[in-house]
């Protein structure tokens, strides 16, 4: 009798353990029938995800409702929804180096660490460590995972080789070559109605593009004491060069331009050169002939300084702490950042943050099909090794800091103040944010 009871007890224990294992097994159809609301910035990744949302629904049974806005509108809507603690946003994009500390302090990010560590919530082949260490750390705040990386990006130097050749102008090899090349292009009738130079002129977007001008000129946003240093001679030199390129060679209305106008001109073959996001590569290549006449590389280093210090960072995708569907949202994050999806997203110009994809055969095959793709990939490798995400002095009030930097550059190219006085005043205002 005792042996029979022992056997029954053992069988019951086995059934219980098996049932637990089954209950905890990962299942892509776990949230079949649910709907997730995504709030995204206008970005090649966002557009591609929206186009592929049907694939996610087929895999999981989860429907995606995707809203995409230009960055200012995106941030304004996100702020409104999160401050109201609305459950109508489940997933959103976020730049952790820009607003991570603020959003975390406000309690906007869901803690994803428990989901990552759960065998019931995380696919067995997800491989979180496939993301570069720096990118993983960027998505971790206070020891908790608050997002997953979706790309690697930074501004690159694009030039129309056909226009340069028609005007017999050499490819700029140093930062100081830009105004010299621009002057020759401006005086060249063979360029037709092409604009010589265009770049971001909207106040809040300028710091992204001007930073490497400042760094390559030997300047910095802050000194060893952490205080703003845009008033230093080399910082002023870099800021003035960026502003003067817009003032002397830019298109009308440059103060209202961001990447959309710049890329449209470049894509149409109506722009000789620019310093714009690596993310826009796929959009440029959609225009006929651009895969043959556009060159791309990291912004030329300073001739006097020998410095090349590009901007590099990556967007992340996070789950709202106010979402009532956090587990389903985590399923979306896994799918959207999987190796399979990243390999597909490359064709939309999204640089993969997974090491296995960046070094994988599919990406290598794609890049070697056209020289311009290889140049783009090589540029991304370079900025990932030598770049920085810092485009403002130390402060938690990042948005205000970027506005101040951009406002100073605007004043210079609009002729509202000289470079030295303007950037010194910017330093004074930036110090108030620390």
Beta strands, then each sheet from edge to edge (+ up, - down):
strand 1: 35-41
strand 2: 63-69
strand 3: 91-94
strand 4: 140-141
strand 5: 144-145
strand 6: 148-149
strand 7: 155-160
strand 8: 195-198
strand 9: 271-277
strand 10: 294-297
strand 11: 316-319
sheet 1: 2+ 1+ 3+ 11- 6+
sheet 2: 4+ 5-
sheet 3: 8+ 9+ 7- 10+
end
